[in-house]
Amino acid sequence: MGEATGFLKWGRTTPTRRAVEVRLNDWREVYEPFSRDELTLQAGRCMDCGIPFCNNGCPLGNLIPDWNDLVYRDHWREAIERLHATNNFPEFTGRLCPAPCEASCVLGINQDPVTIKQVEVEIVDRAFAEGWIEPVVSEVKTGKRVAVVGSGPAGLAAAQQLTRAGHDVTVFERADRIGGLLRYGIPEFKLEKRHVDRRLEQMKAEGTTFRANSNVGAAGEGGVPLTELREFDATVLAGGATAWRDLPIPGRELGGIHQAMEFLPIGNRVQQGDLAEPTITAAGKRVVIIGGGDTGADCLGTAHRQGAESVHQFEILPRPPDTRAPTNPWPTWSNVFRVSSAHEEGGERVYSVNTERFEGDERGNVRALLAHEVEMVDGRFEKIEGTDFELPCELVLLAMGFVGPDRAGLLDDLGVDLDERGNVARDATFMTSEPGVFACGDMGRGQSLIVWAIAEGRSCAAGVDRYLTGETDLPAPIAPTARPLL
């Protein structure tokens, strides 16, 4: 390492978030620029630890000590080469990944871990700014055609890998723009869409073809018949886990109760210029978000920017501890209390609570919800008697996760087998029960992280390449049976 004792000299530092009263007036990313001199010191905190557990903590197997050392020694162009060796889209993971690599950093055993995620995003942002990231065009063409259904991180990673292997790749996306959840699920204040657009430009220059407004397996306008899909030599299913979990309780039919993925895309469309005002808005309303995860936090930040009167975020689980519990040892993912930028902006987080029913007004819109506190008894949530309460609200957002891929249409018509969890079943090469049809990302593993989606896309591409040519040089960082640490 360039500075083997750097972790003894310098403490952990992360970028400053823009003042809340400032950032709530726009939709730009929340962080201030990070000093390059400070970043150099942060990279220098990477220890010469012998066994870098961060490599295994990252599903992509990122060569973290390598590029930390290169940044510390001011070899930035070499750093982006090492970063791209394992990760197609570090500008996405560097902004959106919760950083399981940092949770498994050896320094994190008894000190603050290395700021791996920040070093990663600074490398790729500088590389784009300097013009170092250029199209990688295959010198060989195989003559094989591959269809990729879905343009989220898994589909994009598979497409880029297969294009670079010399195949002719077409990506089908049912929405009007490419990007999947990166485009319409992640708010602008977490990922400005210019980062997606500049990577798509690289992929187009490499030869990947994109077809938006193309709903494979659907009928009518924008529908792509399966007969067209079968003209390809291989197909990759990367449509994500889009079947959302609902809350079937009395009053669910009332107006003003929406799924998070009905609410968030509208906010993004306003930022894209498609709408002047959101058709579902939190402006002036008392908002309740049911679900305490990242999607709930995205709804929270969006509601703040739209001018909500108040926001409560419900979570049925108890509040996580401030430090690792004895049952949650290093190097596993640390289940501790975290404050995202959205939580910092306001709202009240309510833990160990369950919603019983919704109450409506004379117009059929939600006016309140009734809930109670719960505790875990023998592995089940039990009501704590005497804790019932009513909370007024005019907008309820359901952010309780996803139960798997949509089956109607494409999956049913293809006839692919599903596993016991309702996801698309794959073999060791990511192939489904249908020969030549592969599946990756949330469609195959269930709701997960962006870093796992990219890892799945890369690994699936290796399976497709081997199927088409009999061999492959593409890396496969994970197997389909792998399960996330979080």
C-alpha positions in Angstrom: 0.0 0.0 0.0 1.1 3.6 -0.6 0.6 4.5 3.0 0.5 1.3 5.1 -0.1 3.3 8.4 -2.5 5.8 6.9 -5.4 4.4 9.0 -3.4 5.4 12.1 -2.9 9.0 10.8 -6.3 10.0 9.3 -9.9 9.5 10.4 -12.8 8.6 8.2 -14.3 11.6 6.4 -17.3 11.6 4.0 -18.8 14.4 1.8 -20.9 17.1 3.4 -24.5 17.1 2.5 -25.9 20.4 1.2 -27.9 22.3 3.8 -31.4 20.9 4.2 -33.1 24.3 3.6 -31.1 24.6 0.4 -31.5 21.2 -1.1 -35.2 20.9 -0.5 -35.6 23.7 -3.0 -34.2 21.6 -5.9 -33.8 18.0 -7.0 -30.0 17.9 -7.4 -27.9 15.3 -5.7 -27.5 16.2 -2.0 -23.7 16.1 -1.6 -21.2 18.9 -1.8 -18.1 18.4 -3.9 -15.4 16.4 -2.1 -11.9 17.7 -1.9 -9.4 15.7 -4.0 -6.7 16.1 -1.4 -9.1 14.7 1.3 -10.0 11.9 -0.9 -6.4 11.0 -1.4 -6.0 10.7 2.4 -9.2 8.6 2.6 -7.8 6.2 0.0 -4.6 6.1 2.1 -6.5 4.7 5.0 -6.8 1.4 3.2 -4.7 -1.0 5.3 -2.2 -3.6 4.1 -4.5 -6.1 5.8 -3.3 -9.3 4.1 -6.8 -10.7 3.4 -9.0 -7.9 2.0 -12.4 -9.0 3.2 -13.9 -6.1 1.2 -13.3 -8.0 -2.0 -15.6 -10.8 -0.8 -18.0 -8.3 0.8 -18.6 -6.8 -2.6 -20.8 -9.1 -4.9 -18.8 -7.8 -7.9 -15.5 -8.8 -6.3 -14.2 -5.2 -6.8 -10.4 -4.9 -6.4 -10.8 -2.3 -3.7 -7.3 -2.2 -2.2 -5.8 -1.9 -5.7 -7.7 1.2 -6.7 -7.4 2.7 -3.3 -3.6 2.5 -3.6 -3.7 3.8 -7.2 -5.7 6.9 -6.1 -3.4 7.5 -3.1 -0.4 7.5 -5.5 -2.2 9.7 -8.0 -2.6 7.1 -10.7 -6.2 7.8 -11.5 -6.4 6.5 -15.0 -5.0 3.2 -13.9 -7.6 3.3 -11.0 -10.5 3.5 -13.4 -9.2 0.6 -15.4 -9.0 -1.6 -12.2 -12.5 -0.4 -11.2 -14.0 -1.2 -14.6 -12.3 -4.6 -14.6 -15.1 -5.8 -12.2 -17.8 -3.1 -12.4 -19.5 -1.8 -15.5 -21.3 1.0 -13.8 -19.4 2.4 -10.7 -21.2 5.7 -11.1 -24.4 3.9 -10.1 -23.0 1.7 -7.3 -20.9 4.6 -6.0 -24.1 6.6 -5.5 -26.8 3.9 -4.7 -25.1 0.9 -3.1 -25.3 0.6 0.7 -21.6 -0.5 0.5 -21.5 -4.1 2.0 -17.7 -3.7 1.2 -17.4 -1.1 3.9 -19.3 -3.4 6.4 -16.6 -6.1 5.7 -13.6 -3.7 5.8 -11.0 -5.1 8.1 -10.4 -1.7 9.6 -14.1 -1.7 10.5 -13.5 -4.4 13.2 -12.6 -1.7 15.8 -12.4 1.6 13.8 -14.4 3.4 11.2 -14.0 1.6 7.8 -12.4 3.0 4.7 -14.7 5.3 2.7 -14.7 2.8 -0.2 -17.9 4.0 -1.8 -16.7 7.6 -2.1 -13.4 6.7 -3.6 -15.2 4.6 -6.1 -17.6 7.4 -7.3 -14.8 10.0 -7.4 -12.7 7.7 -9.7 -15.5 7.2 -12.2 -16.6 10.8 -12.2 -13.1 12.1 -12.8 -12.6 9.5 -15.5 -15.7 10.8 -17.3 -14.6 14.4 -16.8 -11.2 13.7 -18.2 -12.5 11.8 -21.3 -10.9 8.5 -20.2 -14.1 6.5 -20.6 -14.6 5.6 -24.2 -16.5 3.0 -26.2 -15.0 -0.4 -26.1 -15.8 -1.8 -29.5 -15.3 -5.5 -30.2 -12.8 -6.4 -32.9 -14.6 -9.6 -33.6 -18.3 -10.2 -34.6 -19.8 -13.6 -33.8 -22.9 -13.1 -35.9 -25.1 -14.1 -33.0 -28.1 -12.0 -31.9 -29.1 -11.6 -28.3 -32.3 -10.0 -26.9 -32.2 -8.5 -23.5 -35.6 -7.8 -22.0 -35.4 -5.0 -19.4 -33.0 -2.1 -19.1 -32.3 -1.9 -15.4 -28.7 -2.4 -14.1 -28.8 -6.2 -14.6 -30.0 -5.9 -18.2 -27.6 -3.1 -19.0 -24.6 -5.0 -17.5 -25.5 -8.2 -19.5 -26.0 -6.2 -22.7 -22.7 -4.3 -22.4 -20.7 -7.5 -21.7 -22.3 -9.4 -24.6 -21.9 -6.5 -27.0 -18.2 -6.3 -26.1 -17.9 -10.1 -26.7 -19.0 -9.5 -30.3 -22.7 -10.3 -30.3 -25.4 -8.2 -31.7 -27.5 -7.1 -28.7 -30.9 -5.5 -28.6 -32.3 -4.2 -25.3 -36.1 -4.1 -25.1 -37.7 -1.7 -22.5 -41.4 -1.3 -22.0 -41.1 2.3 -20.7 -40.5 5.3 -22.9 -36.9 5.7 -21.8 -34.0 3.3 -21.1 -32.9 2.7 -17.6 -35.5 0.8 -15.7 -35.6 1.6 -12.0 -32.5 3.8 -12.5 -34.6 6.0 -14.6 -38.0 6.0 -13.0 -37.5 4.4 -9.5 -34.6 6.3 -8.1 -35.3 10.0 -7.4 -33.1 12.7 -9.0 -31.7 13.8 -5.7 -30.0 10.3 -5.3 -29.1 9.8 -9.0 -29.2 12.6 -11.5 -30.2 11.0 -14.8 -27.3 12.6 -16.7 -25.2 9.8 -15.2 -27.5 7.2 -16.8 -27.5 9.1 -20.1 -23.8 9.4 -20.5 -23.3 5.6 -19.9 -26.0 4.8 -22.4 -24.2 6.9 -25.0 -21.1 4.8 -24.5 -23.1 1.6 -24.9 -24.8 2.9 -28.1 -21.3 3.7 -29.5 -20.2 0.2 -28.7 -23.0 -1.2 -30.8 -25.8 -2.0 -28.4 -29.3 -1.3 -29.8 -32.0 0.1 -27.5 -35.7 -0.2 -28.2 -37.9 1.8 -25.7 -41.7 1.5 -25.7 -41.3 -2.2 -26.5 -43.3 -4.4 -24.1 -42.3 -8.0 -24.9 -45.1 -10.4 -24.8 -47.8 -7.8 -24.7 -50.5 -7.1 -27.3 -51.4 -3.8 -28.8 -49.4 -0.6 -29.3 -45.8 -1.1 -28.2 -46.2 -4.8 -27.8 -43.5 -7.1 -29.1 -44.7 -10.6 -30.0 -42.8 -13.6 -28.7 -42.3 -14.7 -32.3 -39.9 -11.8 -32.7 -38.0 -12.7 -29.6 -37.5 -16.3 -30.9 -35.7 -14.9 -33.9 -32.8 -14.2 -31.6 -30.1 -16.8 -30.8 -30.5 -16.2 -27.1 -32.7 -14.2 -24.8 -31.9 -12.6 -21.4 -34.8 -11.9 -19.1 -33.9 -8.9 -16.8 -37.3 -7.4 -16.1 -36.8 -7.1 -12.4 -39.1 -7.9 -9.4 -42.0 -5.6 -10.2 -44.9 -7.3 -8.5 -45.3 -5.1 -5.4 -46.4 -6.2 -2.0 -49.8 -4.8 -1.2 -51.6 -4.2 2.1 -55.1 -5.9 1.9 -56.7 -4.3 4.9 -60.1 -2.5 5.3 -60.1 0.8 3.5 -57.4 -0.1 1.0 -59.7 0.9 -1.9 -59.9 4.5 -0.7 -58.4 7.3 -2.8 -55.0 8.7 -1.8 -53.5 5.3 -1.1 -50.8 4.4 -3.7 -47.9 2.1 -4.2 -44.5 3.7 -4.0 -43.8 2.7 -7.6 -47.0 4.6 -8.7 -45.7 7.7 -6.8 -42.0 7.8 -7.5 -42.0 7.5 -11.4 -44.3 10.5 -11.6 -41.9 12.6 -9.6 -39.1 11.6 -12.0 -41.2 12.4 -15.0 -41.7 15.9 -13.8 -37.9 16.2 -13.6 -37.6 14.8 -17.1 -39.9 17.5 -18.4 -42.8 15.2 -19.2 -45.2 16.8 -16.7 -45.5 20.3 -15.4 -46.9 19.0 -12.0 -47.1 15.5 -10.5 -50.5 13.8 -10.8 -49.9 12.2 -7.4 -48.5 14.8 -5.0 -47.7 15.2 -1.3 -48.0 19.0 -1.5 -49.8 20.3 1.6 -50.8 16.8 2.7 -50.2 14.7 5.8 -48.3 11.7 4.4 -47.8 8.3 5.9 -45.2 5.9 4.3 -45.6 2.3 5.2 -42.3 0.6 4.9 -39.0 1.6 6.4 -36.5 0.6 3.7 -34.7 2.5 0.9 -37.9 2.8 -1.2 -39.7 4.4 1.7 -36.8 6.8 2.2 -37.0 7.7 -1.5 -40.7 8.5 -1.0 -39.8 10.5 2.1 -37.3 12.7 0.2 -39.7 13.2 -2.7 -42.6 14.1 -0.3 -40.4 16.7 1.4 -39.5 18.3 -2.0 -43.2 18.4 -3.0 -44.1 20.3 0.1 -45.8 17.8 2.4 -47.3 19.2 5.6 -46.0 16.3 7.6 -44.6 12.8 7.0 -44.6 9.7 9.1 -42.7 6.6 8.0 -43.9 3.3 9.5 -41.8 0.2 10.0 -43.1 -3.0 11.5 -39.7 -4.1 12.8 -38.1 -2.6 15.9 -35.6 0.2 15.7 -32.1 -1.2 14.8 -29.4 -0.8 17.4 -26.8 2.0 17.1 -23.9 -0.5 17.0 -23.5 -4.1 15.9 -25.4 -6.6 18.1 -23.4 -9.7 19.3 -25.5 -11.8 16.9 -24.5 -9.5 14.0 -20.7 -9.9 13.9 -18.2 -8.5 11.4 -17.8 -9.1 8.4 -21.6 -9.6 7.9 -23.7 -6.6 6.9 -24.2 -4.4 9.9 -27.9 -4.1 10.8 -27.6 -0.8 12.6 -29.6 2.4 12.8 -28.8 4.7 9.8 -29.9 8.2 8.8 -30.2 8.8 5.1 -30.3 12.2 3.6 -34.1 12.0 3.4 -34.4 11.2 7.1 -32.2 14.1 7.8 -34.6 16.4 6.0 -37.5 15.7 8.4 -40.4 13.4 9.1 -40.9 11.0 12.0 -39.8 7.4 11.9 -42.2 5.1 13.8 -41.0 1.5 14.6 -42.8 -1.6 15.8 -46.1 -0.5 14.4 -48.8 -2.2 12.3 -51.6 -0.6 10.3 -55.0 -2.1 11.0 -57.3 -0.2 8.6 -57.8 3.0 6.7 -60.7 5.5 7.3 -62.2 7.5 4.5 -64.1 10.8 4.2 -67.4 11.5 2.5 -65.7 11.7 -1.0 -64.1 8.3 -0.7 -60.6 9.5 0.1 -58.4 8.4 2.9 -58.6 10.7 6.0 -56.8 8.6 8.6 -55.3 5.3 9.5 -55.7 3.2 12.6 -52.6 1.4 13.9 -51.1 -0.3 16.9 -47.7 -1.3 18.3 -46.4 -4.8 17.9 -43.8 -7.1 19.5 -42.1 -10.2 18.2 -43.4 -13.4 20.0 -42.2 -16.8 18.9 -41.2 -15.4 15.5 -44.5 -13.6 14.9 -45.7 -10.1 15.4 -48.2 -9.8 18.1 -50.4 -6.7 19.0 -49.5 -4.9 22.2 -52.9 -4.3 23.8 -53.7 -0.7 24.6 -51.4 0.8 22.0 -54.1 1.6 19.4 -53.9 5.1 17.8 -55.4 7.1 14.9 -53.2 9.2 12.6 -54.8 11.7 10.2 -53.4 11.5 6.6 -54.4 12.4 3.1 -51.7 10.5 1.3 -50.5 6.9 2.1 -47.6 5.4 0.2 -47.0 1.6 0.3 -43.3 0.9 0.2 -43.2 -2.7 1.5 -41.1 -4.2 -1.2 -41.7 -6.6 -4.0 -42.8 -10.3 -4.1 -41.2 -11.2 -7.4 -41.5 -10.7 -11.2 -44.8 -10.1 -13.0 -45.8 -13.5 -14.4 -48.7 -12.5 -16.6 -47.8 -12.2 -20.2 -44.1 -12.8 -20.9 -43.2 -15.4 -18.2 -46.5 -17.3 -18.6 -46.2 -17.3 -22.4 -42.6 -18.4 -22.4 -43.4 -21.2 -20.0 -40.3 -20.8 -17.9 -40.2 -22.7 -14.6 -40.3 -20.7 -11.3 -38.5 -21.5 -8.1 -40.0 -22.0 -4.6 -39.9 -18.2 -4.1 -41.8 -17.4 -7.3 -38.7 -16.1 -9.1 -37.5 -17.4 -12.5 -35.5 -20.7 -11.9 -32.0 -20.8 -13.4 -29.3 -23.4 -13.7 -25.6 -22.9 -13.0 -25.2 -20.9 -16.2 -28.3 -18.7 -15.6 -30.3 -20.5 -18.2 -34.0 -21.1 -17.5 -36.0 -24.2 -18.2 -36.3 -22.9 -21.8 -33.2 -23.6 -23.9 -31.5 -20.3 -24.9 -33.5 -18.2 -22.5 -31.5 -16.9 -19.5 -32.6 -14.8 -16.5 -30.7 -12.4 -14.2 -31.1 -9.7 -11.6 -34.2 -9.4 -9.4 -36.3 -11.4 -11.8 -34.2 -14.4 -10.9 -32.9 -13.7 -7.4 -35.8 -11.6 -6.0 -35.7 -8.0 -4.7 -32.0 -7.1 -4.1 -29.4 -4.4 -4.5 -28.0 -2.7 -7.5 -24.6 -4.2 -6.9 -26.1 -7.7 -7.0 -28.0 -6.8 -10.2 -24.8 -5.8 -12.0 -23.0 -8.9 -10.7 -25.9 -11.1 -12.0 -25.9 -9.4 -15.3 -22.1 -9.9 -15.8 -22.4 -13.6 -14.7 -25.4 -14.2 -16.9 -23.5 -12.7 -19.9 -20.8 -15.3 -19.4 -23.4 -18.1 -19.5 -24.9 -16.7 -22.7 -21.5 -16.3 -24.3 -20.6 -19.9 -23.6 -24.0 -21.1 -24.8 -23.5 -19.3 -28.1 -19.8 -19.9 -28.8 -18.9 -23.0 -26.7 -16.5 -21.0 -24.5 -16.1 -17.6 -22.8 -13.6 -15.2 -21.5 -16.2 -13.1 -19.7 -16.0 -13.0 -15.9 -18.8 -14.6 -13.8 -18.5 -13.1 -10.3 -21.4 -15.0 -8.8 -23.5 -18.2 -9.1 -27.3 -18.1 -9.3 -27.6 -19.8 -5.9 -25.7 -17.0 -4.2 -27.7 -15.0 -1.7 -27.1 -11.4 -0.6 -25.7 -10.5 2.8 -28.5 -7.9 3.2 
